[in-house]
């Protein structure tokens, strides 16, 4: 770690966690939810109801992105 | 810069990456998907004819289309690609925020490193064991098992990379950065090799093994009559190959554009901050 790095580290931690954490936590939650909806829901398991509209809409993307599909 | 700036730039870069991957998929995925669906339909007819000949009552009419093929192959594909781009952009931004200012790399280099790590763990390593498959390759009955096994590969790869980085940091002081990265790479490959060896191939899942004997994959075999004569061919190997190469390339493109666009956006913001109000992070580069 260089001196510049150490300075940067000190300054990075200067941002209060109370401002950073809500953004990071929501980003993780929304990111995982989207990943789940595009890749998995209405397939093996479903939280968005018993229809397959969403599954069929993103069907080609799901195959192409490498997710298991029917 | 604070977390908010990084997260918003992650969304923008992810959406752009998704759009680029969408165009790529329109050109290189859809021809293979169409060929796979044509195979699936032809095979369905051949199976029905075989069942009718054997005296079975034909199954009810064709499945009703919930979303037309035209929509699936264009808008649906785009919605899926952009949504996954935003999803990965968000997760990417979180990891980037945690590392920014803590490693001695300028932002655009760090962004590419994080994007490379995402590609390696979330797509490329699982692909080695369970590669992307077009329609017709993959049995309805095993969707639960296949989803669980795929997620085990994704989560395992992420944990292995964390372990590899931890080992590399531990030995870096003694053997230097170059050798520490090599050691980390060996740790990652070794752990991944163990997991891919331990997990079953899709053809080894009980339902498939009972039907066809143990095989590596679920790729359809030729349809045969009682005498063993082929009534309908197995899945076209070339279609499968082209689909998988295109899938791999699209993910590399998605992660590459995400890393490059995010790095450029962050460096532009930092440069602006240097000219205007002085933000402390400008020294992080």
Interface residues (C-beta under 8 A of the other chain):
Chain A: X1 X2 X4 X5 X7 X8 X9 X11 X12 X14 X15 X19 X20 X21 X23 X24 X26 X27 X28 X30 X31 X32 X33 X34 X35 X37 X38 X39 X40 X43 X44 X45 X51 X52 X53 X56 X57 X58 X59 X60 X61 X62 X63 X64 X65 X66 X67 X68 X69 X70
Chain B: X2 X3 X4 X7 X10 X25 X29 X30 X33 X65 X66 X67 X71 X72 X73 X75 X76 X77 X79 X80 X81 X83 X84 X86 X87 X88 X89 X90 X91 X93 X94 X97 X98 X100 X101 X102 X103 X104 X123 X126 X127 X130 X131 X132 X133 X134 X135 X138 X139 X140 X143 X144 X146 X147 X148 X149 X150 X151 X243 X246 X247 X250 X251 X280 X281 X283 X284
